[in-house]
C-alpha cells in the first residue's frame, strides 16, 4: 500500500471513530436490533443488483471478444474480484478479474482489461442519469435544505464533466493520438506499453461506434442496478420502522454515490460513506443513530455477501 493510500485509510478510520463518538450508541444498537432476520431480504435485493451488474459485464466481454459466456461463470469471476477489492480496500480486484478471464477462457489481457474499462464507463454513465433523477428528487422533496441542494448540484456538475471527459478520451482515442506525438521521445518499453493500450483503446472505440444497441442495453441494466440500490435503501428504512418515500430513498442514494464518486481515493469510502448517511438521514429524520444504523447495515450486507 502506498503512503498516500495509507494516509487516506487513516483519515477514513479516524472519521469513522469520530462519527461513532458523536452518535448515541444505545440508540444505534436499538435501531440495528429492529432488523433481525429481515436482513435476509436486504441480501436478496443486493444479490439481484449483483446479478444485473454481472450480466452487464458479460455483454461487455462478449462484444469485445466475440465469444459466448455463461452468466454463472461471469458471476463467479466478478464476486472473486470484488472479494479482493473489499479485503484490500479497492486494490487488486480488477487485475484478478482479468487474470481469471485469461486463465478460464483464454481471453487476452488487453480484451479483458478493455471489458473492465468499458463496463466501468457505462456504469458511470448510468450513474449520471440516476444522479440527475436523484438531484430532481432532492429539490422536489424540499427536505434537505439549501446546503445539501447546492453541494449536490456542484458535485453532480463536476462528476458529469469528469465522466464525459473520460468518455471522450476513449471514444476519440486521445491516448493514442498523444502517444503518436511523443513516441519518438519515449523508450521502447513505454512504446510497447502504449501499443497494448492502443489495441485496447481501438476495441473500446469500435464498440462505441458499431454496437449502439448493446450499449443502451448495458446502460439500461446498470441504470436498473442503481435503482435497485435505492430500493434496497427504501426497504431498509421500512424494516427499521421508518417511513420514507421512494423519491427520498433515491435522493439519499444520490448523495451517497456523489460523495463516493468524488472521494474515490478514500479506501472503500471508509468513514465518508457513513458520514454522508448520518448527515442526510439526520436532516431527513432528525436521528444520527438511524443514519449510522443504515450505513452499518449497508456495510454488513457487503461483508456477509462477500463472505
VOTINU-484542 format. One record per residue (C-alpha): residue number from 1; residue in one letter; x, y, z. Coordinates in nm, 3 decimals, padded with zeros to 5 digits. Example, Ala and Ser with C-alpha at 12.3 -4.5 7.8 and 13.67 -1.06 7.14 Angstrom:
2
(1; "a"; (01.230; -00.450; 00.780)) (2; "s"; (01.367; -00.106; 00.714)) 
//
This chain:
307
(1; "x"; (00.000; 00.000; 00.000)) (2; "x"; (00.134; 00.344; -00.096)) (3; "x"; (00.194; 00.616; 00.161)) (4; "x"; (-00.095; 00.824; 00.026)) (5; "x"; (-00.329; 00.525; 00.035)) (6; "x"; (-00.227; 00.460; 00.396)) (7; "x"; (-00.288; 00.825; 00.488)) (8; "x"; (-00.631; 00.817; 00.325)) (9; "x"; (-00.711; 00.495; 00.513)) (10; "x"; (-00.606; 00.652; 00.844)) (11; "x"; (-00.822; 00.954; 00.762)) (12; "x"; (-01.123; 00.728; 00.686)) (13; "x"; (-01.081; 00.528; 01.008)) (14; "x"; (-01.041; 00.849; 01.210)) (15; "x"; (-01.358; 00.989; 01.055)) (16; "x"; (-01.542; 00.665; 01.135)) (17; "x"; (-01.427; 00.678; 01.500)) (18; "x"; (-01.536; 01.044; 01.520)) (19; "x"; (-01.883; 00.956; 01.386)) (20; "x"; (-01.928; 00.672; 01.635)) (21; "x"; (-01.827; 00.906; 01.918)) (22; "x"; (-02.091; 01.159; 01.811)) (23; "x"; (-02.377; 00.907; 01.796)) (24; "x"; (-02.572; 00.767; 02.092)) (25; "x"; (-02.450; 00.405; 02.095)) (26; "x"; (-02.756; 00.258; 02.270)) (27; "x"; (-02.994; 00.419; 02.020)) (28; "x"; (-02.774; 00.291; 01.738)) (29; "x"; (-02.790; -00.068; 01.874)) (30; "x"; (-03.168; -00.039; 01.918)) (31; "x"; (-03.203; 00.057; 01.553)) (32; "x"; (-02.995; -00.242; 01.442)) (33; "x"; (-03.196; -00.479; 01.663)) (34; "x"; (-03.511; -00.396; 01.467)) (35; "x"; (-03.374; -00.573; 01.163)) (36; "x"; (-03.301; -00.928; 01.287)) (37; "x"; (-03.382; -01.199; 01.028)) (38; "x"; (-03.536; -00.939; 00.795)) (39; "x"; (-03.176; -00.874; 00.698)) (40; "x"; (-03.214; -01.167; 00.454)) (41; "x"; (-03.442; -00.954; 00.236)) (42; "x"; (-03.166; -00.690; 00.211)) (43; "x"; (-02.922; -00.961; 00.100)) (44; "x"; (-03.169; -01.083; -00.163)) (45; "x"; (-03.202; -00.732; -00.312)) (46; "x"; (-02.823; -00.698; -00.314)) (47; "x"; (-02.796; -01.036; -00.491)) (48; "x"; (-03.034; -00.915; -00.762)) (49; "x"; (-02.830; -00.597; -00.816)) (50; "x"; (-02.511; -00.802; -00.829)) (51; "x"; (-02.670; -01.027; -01.092)) (52; "x"; (-02.765; -00.727; -01.310)) (53; "x"; (-02.413; -00.589; -01.286)) (54; "x"; (-02.261; -00.928; -01.376)) (55; "x"; (-02.490; -00.965; -01.677)) (56; "x"; (-02.396; -00.616; -01.799)) (57; "x"; (-02.026; -00.704; -01.771)) (58; "x"; (-02.092; -01.031; -01.958)) (59; "x"; (-02.230; -00.828; -02.251)) (60; "x"; (-01.922; -00.605; -02.246)) (61; "x"; (-01.689; -00.906; -02.265)) (62; "x"; (-01.889; -01.074; -02.542)) (63; "x"; (-01.889; -00.759; -02.754)) (64; "x"; (-01.512; -00.718; -02.732)) (65; "x"; (-01.402; -01.080; -02.781)) (66; "x"; (-01.699; -01.224; -02.976)) (67; "x"; (-01.748; -01.531; -02.756)) (68; "x"; (-02.044; -01.655; -02.554)) (69; "x"; (-02.012; -01.689; -02.177)) (70; "x"; (-02.246; -01.833; -01.918)) (71; "x"; (-02.377; -01.586; -01.663)) (72; "x"; (-02.281; -01.800; -01.363)) (73; "x"; (-01.918; -01.809; -01.485)) (74; "x"; (-01.901; -01.429; -01.509)) (75; "x"; (-02.085; -01.402; -01.176)) (76; "x"; (-01.819; -01.617; -01.003)) (77; "x"; (-01.529; -01.420; -01.150)) (78; "x"; (-01.686; -01.092; -01.051)) (79; "x"; (-01.753; -01.198; -00.692)) (80; "x"; (-01.392; -01.320; -00.655)) (81; "x"; (-01.265; -00.986; -00.786)) (82; "x"; (-01.494; -00.791; -00.557)) (83; "x"; (-01.377; -01.001; -00.262)) (84; "x"; (-01.019; -00.894; -00.335)) (85; "x"; (-01.133; -00.533; -00.368)) (86; "x"; (-01.311; -00.546; -00.034)) (87; "x"; (-01.032; -00.724; 00.154)) (88; "x"; (-00.759; -00.494; 00.020)) (89; "x"; (-00.955; -00.166; 00.021)) (90; "x"; (-01.041; -00.144; -00.350)) (91; "x"; (-00.698; -00.266; -00.466)) (92; "x"; (-00.628; -00.575; -00.677)) (93; "x"; (-00.978; -00.683; -00.775)) (94; "x"; (-00.967; -00.574; -01.139)) (95; "x"; (-00.634; -00.747; -01.220)) (96; "x"; (-00.771; -01.063; -01.057)) (97; "x"; (-01.079; -01.050; -01.283)) (98; "x"; (-00.857; -01.004; -01.589)) (99; "x"; (-00.634; -01.295; -01.480)) (100; "x"; (-00.935; -01.526; -01.427)) (101; "x"; (-01.077; -01.440; -01.770)) (102; "x"; (-00.738; -01.522; -01.922)) (103; "x"; (-00.697; -01.841; -01.719)) (104; "x"; (-01.053; -01.971; -01.765)) (105; "x"; (-01.143; -01.862; -02.119)) (106; "x"; (-00.808; -01.769; -02.276)) (107; "x"; (-00.922; -01.410; -02.321)) (108; "x"; (-00.623; -01.183; -02.381)) (109; "x"; (-00.543; -00.927; -02.113)) (110; "x"; (-00.598; -00.634; -02.348)) (111; "x"; (-00.954; -00.759; -02.415)) (112; "x"; (-01.034; -00.841; -02.052)) (113; "x"; (-00.898; -00.506; -01.933)) (114; "x"; (-01.092; -00.338; -02.215)) (115; "x"; (-01.414; -00.505; -02.095)) (116; "x"; (-01.349; -00.381; -01.740)) (117; "x"; (-01.285; -00.024; -01.859)) (118; "x"; (-01.593; -00.036; -02.082)) (119; "x"; (-01.812; -00.177; -01.805)) (120; "x"; (-01.693; 00.086; -01.557)) (121; "x"; (-01.752; 00.370; -01.807)) (122; "x"; (-02.111; 00.262; -01.880)) (123; "x"; (-02.175; 00.213; -01.507)) (124; "x"; (-02.068; 00.576; -01.456)) (125; "x"; (-02.287; 00.692; -01.746)) (126; "x"; (-02.582; 00.516; -01.581)) (127; "x"; (-02.485; 00.684; -01.252)) (128; "x"; (-02.504; 01.027; -01.421)) (129; "x"; (-02.863; 00.954; -01.528)) (130; "x"; (-02.951; 00.817; -01.184)) (131; "x"; (-02.795; 01.115; -01.006)) (132; "x"; (-02.979; 01.358; -01.234)) (133; "x"; (-03.308; 01.194; -01.130)) (134; "x"; (-03.183; 01.195; -00.770)) (135; "x"; (-03.099; 01.565; -00.799)) (136; "x"; (-03.456; 01.635; -00.909)) (137; "x"; (-03.574; 01.428; -00.610)) (138; "x"; (-03.357; 01.633; -00.371)) (139; "x"; (-03.509; 01.959; -00.497)) (140; "x"; (-03.860; 01.808; -00.527)) (141; "x"; (-03.876; 01.674; -00.170)) (142; "x"; (-03.756; 02.013; -00.039)) (143; "x"; (-03.645; 01.849; 00.287)) (144; "x"; (-03.266; 01.852; 00.263)) (145; "x"; (-03.212; 02.228; 00.277)) (146; "x"; (-03.019; 02.475; 00.061)) (147; "x"; (-02.674; 02.348; 00.168)) (148; "x"; (-02.739; 01.992; 00.050)) (149; "x"; (-02.907; 02.118; -00.268)) (150; "x"; (-02.612; 02.339; -00.365)) (151; "x"; (-02.350; 02.078; -00.270)) (152; "x"; (-02.526; 01.803; -00.466)) (153; "x"; (-02.565; 02.030; -00.771)) (154; "x"; (-02.195; 02.125; -00.769)) (155; "x"; (-02.092; 01.763; -00.712)) (156; "x"; (-02.315; 01.644; -00.996)) (157; "x"; (-02.174; 01.900; -01.241)) (158; "x"; (-01.812; 01.816; -01.155)) (159; "x"; (-01.877; 01.441; -01.169)) (160; "x"; (-02.059; 01.465; -01.502)) (161; "x"; (-01.779; 01.675; -01.655)) (162; "x"; (-01.515; 01.419; -01.548)) (163; "x"; (-01.711; 01.122; -01.689)) (164; "x"; (-01.777; 01.299; -02.021)) (165; "x"; (-01.404; 01.375; -02.046)) (166; "x"; (-01.324; 01.009; -01.969)) (167; "x"; (-01.565; 00.902; -02.245)) (168; "x"; (-01.417; 01.147; -02.499)) (169; "x"; (-01.068; 01.009; -02.429)) (170; "x"; (-01.194; 00.657; -02.509)) (171; "x"; (-01.425; 00.742; -02.800)) (172; "x"; (-01.172; 00.955; -02.990)) (173; "x"; (-00.863; 00.755; -02.885)) (174; "x"; (-00.688; 01.059; -02.738)) (175; "x"; (-00.431; 00.844; -02.553)) (176; "x"; (-00.309; 00.701; -02.885)) (177; "x"; (-00.303; 01.043; -03.050)) (178; "x"; (-00.097; 01.194; -02.769)) (179; "x"; (00.138; 00.894; -02.780)) (180; "x"; (00.193; 00.941; -03.155)) (181; "x"; (00.315; 01.294; -03.088)) (182; "x"; (00.572; 01.192; -02.824)) (183; "x"; (00.660; 00.831; -02.921)) (184; "x"; (01.000; 00.926; -03.066)) (185; "x"; (01.099; 01.071; -02.729)) (186; "x"; (00.990; 00.767; -02.526)) (187; "x"; (01.179; 00.446; -02.454)) (188; "x"; (01.099; 00.116; -02.628)) (189; "x"; (00.948; -00.015; -02.304)) (190; "x"; (00.699; 00.273; -02.286)) (191; "x"; (00.619; 00.247; -02.657)) (192; "x"; (00.544; -00.124; -02.617)) (193; "x"; (00.312; -00.048; -02.326)) (194; "x"; (00.131; 00.220; -02.527)) (195; "x"; (00.096; -00.023; -02.818)) (196; "x"; (-00.104; -00.259; -02.595)) (197; "x"; (-00.308; 00.037; -02.466)) (198; "x"; (-00.377; 00.142; -02.823)) (199; "x"; (-00.514; -00.203; -02.911)) (200; "x"; (-00.744; -00.190; -02.608)) (201; "x"; (-00.849; 00.165; -02.697)) (202; "x"; (-00.926; 00.058; -03.056)) (203; "x"; (-01.159; -00.218; -02.934)) (204; "x"; (-01.345; 00.019; -02.699)) (205; "x"; (-01.377; 00.292; -02.965)) (206; "x"; (-01.509; 00.036; -03.214)) (207; "x"; (-01.769; -00.077; -02.959)) (208; "x"; (-01.898; 00.280; -02.920)) (209; "x"; (-01.921; 00.323; -03.298)) (210; "x"; (-02.079; -00.006; -03.405)) (211; "x"; (-02.278; -00.158; -03.117)) (212; "x"; (-02.516; 00.114; -03.005)) (213; "x"; (-02.796; -00.137; -02.937)) (214; "x"; (-02.583; -00.331; -02.688)) (215; "x"; (-02.452; -00.004; -02.540)) (216; "x"; (-02.806; 00.101; -02.448)) (217; "x"; (-02.887; -00.250; -02.324)) (218; "x"; (-02.586; -00.241; -02.089)) (219; "x"; (-02.673; 00.116; -01.990)) (220; "x"; (-03.029; 00.009; -01.902)) (221; "x"; (-02.904; -00.285; -01.692)) (222; "x"; (-02.664; -00.059; -01.499)) (223; "x"; (-02.927; 00.210; -01.450)) (224; "x"; (-03.165; -00.056; -01.318)) (225; "x"; (-02.893; -00.163; -01.076)) (226; "x"; (-02.863; 00.190; -00.936)) (227; "x"; (-03.239; 00.195; -00.877)) (228; "x"; (-03.211; -00.146; -00.708)) (229; "x"; (-02.969; 00.027; -00.467)) (230; "x"; (-03.232; 00.291; -00.394)) (231; "x"; (-03.494; 00.017; -00.348)) (232; "x"; (-03.263; -00.156; -00.102)) (233; "x"; (-03.234; 00.168; 00.095)) (234; "x"; (-03.613; 00.213; 00.088)) (235; "x"; (-03.663; -00.143; 00.222)) (236; "x"; (-03.403; -00.090; 00.498)) (237; "x"; (-03.594; 00.214; 00.625)) (238; "x"; (-03.923; 00.019; 00.622)) (239; "x"; (-03.762; -00.268; 00.815)) (240; "x"; (-03.638; -00.013; 01.071)) (241; "x"; (-03.998; 00.112; 01.108)) (242; "x"; (-03.922; 00.441; 00.937)) (243; "x"; (-04.143; 00.573; 00.659)) (244; "x"; (-03.980; 00.743; 00.365)) (245; "x"; (-04.089; 00.782; 00.004)) (246; "x"; (-03.904; 00.611; -00.279)) (247; "x"; (-03.804; 00.957; -00.408)) (248; "x"; (-03.641; 01.029; -00.072)) (249; "x"; (-03.455; 00.697; -00.095)) (250; "x"; (-03.333; 00.795; -00.443)) (251; "x"; (-03.226; 01.135; -00.306)) (252; "x"; (-03.023; 00.979; -00.022)) (253; "x"; (-02.867; 00.723; -00.256)) (254; "x"; (-02.771; 01.006; -00.493)) (255; "x"; (-02.598; 01.198; -00.215)) (256; "x"; (-02.411; 00.884; -00.106)) (257; "x"; (-02.299; 00.796; -00.461)) (258; "x"; (-02.187; 01.152; -00.539)) (259; "x"; (-01.971; 01.156; -00.226)) (260; "x"; (-01.834; 00.809; -00.310)) (261; "x"; (-01.751; 00.922; -00.663)) (262; "x"; (-01.583; 01.248; -00.564)) (263; "x"; (-01.388; 01.092; -00.273)) (264; "x"; (-01.297; 00.771; -00.458)) (265; "x"; (-00.938; 00.791; -00.328)) (266; "x"; (-01.055; 00.704; 00.027)) (267; "x"; (-01.016; 00.322; 00.054)) (268; "x"; (-01.364; 00.163; 00.041)) (269; "x"; (-01.502; 00.513; 00.118)) (270; "x"; (-01.445; 00.426; 00.482)) (271; "x"; (-01.588; 00.697; 00.706)) (272; "x"; (-01.701; 00.921; 00.420)) (273; "x"; (-01.992; 00.693; 00.325)) (274; "x"; (-02.100; 00.665; 00.689)) (275; "x"; (-02.067; 01.041; 00.728)) (276; "x"; (-02.298; 01.127; 00.438)) (277; "x"; (-02.558; 00.875; 00.561)) (278; "x"; (-02.552; 01.028; 00.910)) (279; "x"; (-02.581; 01.383; 00.773)) (280; "x"; (-02.853; 01.309; 00.516)) (281; "x"; (-03.068; 01.093; 00.746)) (282; "x"; (-03.031; 01.336; 01.038)) (283; "x"; (-03.165; 01.614; 00.814)) (284; "x"; (-03.449; 01.396; 00.688)) (285; "x"; (-03.538; 01.210; 01.010)) (286; "x"; (-03.358; 01.408; 01.282)) (287; "x"; (-03.171; 01.097; 01.401)) (288; "x"; (-02.794; 01.044; 01.375)) (289; "x"; (-02.823; 00.695; 01.523)) (290; "x"; (-03.067; 00.594; 01.247)) (291; "x"; (-02.830; 00.727; 00.981)) (292; "x"; (-02.538; 00.532; 01.126)) (293; "x"; (-02.752; 00.217; 01.154)) (294; "x"; (-02.845; 00.240; 00.784)) (295; "x"; (-02.478; 00.292; 00.692)) (296; "x"; (-02.366; -00.007; 00.902)) (297; "x"; (-02.638; -00.230; 00.752)) (298; "x"; (-02.502; -00.136; 00.408)) (299; "x"; (-02.152; -00.236; 00.520)) (300; "x"; (-02.273; -00.560; 00.684)) (301; "x"; (-02.452; -00.677; 00.370)) (302; "x"; (-02.127; -00.628; 00.175)) (303; "x"; (-01.923; -00.823; 00.432)) (304; "x"; (-02.176; -01.108; 00.457)) (305; "x"; (-02.223; -01.125; 00.080)) (306; "x"; (-01.850; -01.141; 00.009)) (307; "x"; (-01.807; -01.396; 00.291)) 
//
